[in-house]
């Protein structure tokens, strides 16, 4: 392809991808498959790499972020970012309406919007291109988080059409939808990291990560609720928002106009009931005057506009009585205190149990027997106790003490420094841990064996299964003996066990339930160590080379395989014929020109960012590794290459190649 055709093609792909991105993330109405989208994105990245002259910071390829970590620079807001006055009752809202009517002659319109519970952002566009994204900060000055905001797919990098103002600002809320929040917390729990309390904290924390490629992995969303500028199309808020939708912004579909309080009250009642069905959290409704002239006329107090107000929903919180506290033992031995409550209605469901998290939290709450407690449902599905009504406490009631021994097996509990939870160390003998490990092993995302929890318990109670390795020596004659099993269901169970033998290696690795080795980590480990033998032979140092594997995970893996009992399990699984190696059709290892080759990148490069190089490695079947060791096939060196990496590569005779040599490699 000559340079001119490449340029046309790059432009074509950027437009197409921009359009499909908008259809997918803003309109939620995609017209092409994810695969087709990825194909075009890969082609664009390849061409942009080949023709670096055509670099454009607003190209859709820039949404992957960069791992260059930078401090945030503080910038002043052109228009201060104010907050809103809050109201909590219809009466207060009626007073707001009265104040408006006193100041305004004639008819006017209210715009009702949802009050998104995320993080405020200001986005500046110059000539249709995103120039800057700034957090609220203290309202006068905020942090420049442009590189992070660029990874948010619903924030347009370039506007659509051509009738937008030359220079203007939009205000909106960055949100983490409930589903993304739960996934993020699940992954954090798997890695033994602290959990985010709610989606707002998670969104705020994400926006402040100083490595935008990590931000890009979190499914942030952005909804726009305000436009500011000198030459906006209308002097009306609602109408400007509708125009902004045409320019490519995500504007809430729920926003409505009313000409009086009746409509506003209906809107509030509707969303107070329906908010549980929204994919993200809202904490109220915002009521604004639509007409900019009236807004200007009413003006501002020191901190808030007089032309807008928020109505806050009462938190999804209920009061109930604590009946007892139960201490659960998880499959990893982690202890969770759980409150048994008198059943209470909370956000549309009956709640009987709520988490008390850990000893510290119980102490903070100073929880007593028979206490009246407040239960809240955050973004998390598990309700939690957030407070105690101490005035309602029965006089004679005693504090609930934390346990020192495992409630299931009596072993003395331990608490690892830096961790909030207690653990039962009797891994091999503690019954709920044994059951939990088998239940995890057979679960859908692990080995997908069709076996109910009750069946697991019966098999263990009857002594037919002691660990996951024993599942594969079960015979139909054994299963048929257990309650509720007939010949047909026994046959099906054995078949389901048989079928699990051929699952990919990373599924087995996840199924083993090694502490801190969740699904994502298992995938990465399986790709870097394509068989159980390689993984078992790996030391902490080798493991640390894998992306996303830190000390905690690495030592947990080594610890697992160092135990005799676990080695016996692996032996049983191997003898049963369970797949324990990367199969030839796993793409990251055997497909692509780099097929399983391991690369370390060091330094900076003329034509690609490090992230672009990493993406190219993965797209071509290679594996990214962070440290040089004998496992590594190539070190790609740029200017400022790490001297210790270079030295080590030379010692180990690992080829050090340039950026151009690498590009040649994948273009052949
Ligand atoms: S308008 C001058 N509209 O609430 C008025 N704010 O307490 C500026 N928020 O920092 C805000 N949803 O982050 C407005 N539909 C909405 C909103 C909204 C959420 C947040 C925003 C702001 C805070 C004000």
Boltz pocket constraint, residues with backbone or C-beta under 6 A from the ligand:
constraints:
  - pocket:
      binder: B
      contacts: [[A, 82], [A, 83], [A, 84], [A, 85], [A, 113], [A, 114], [A, 115], [A, 116], [A, 117], [A, 118], [A, 119], [A, 120], [A, 121], [A, 136], [A, 172], [A, 173], [A, 225], [A, 226], [A, 286], [A, 305], [A, 308], [A, 310]]
      max_distance: 6.0
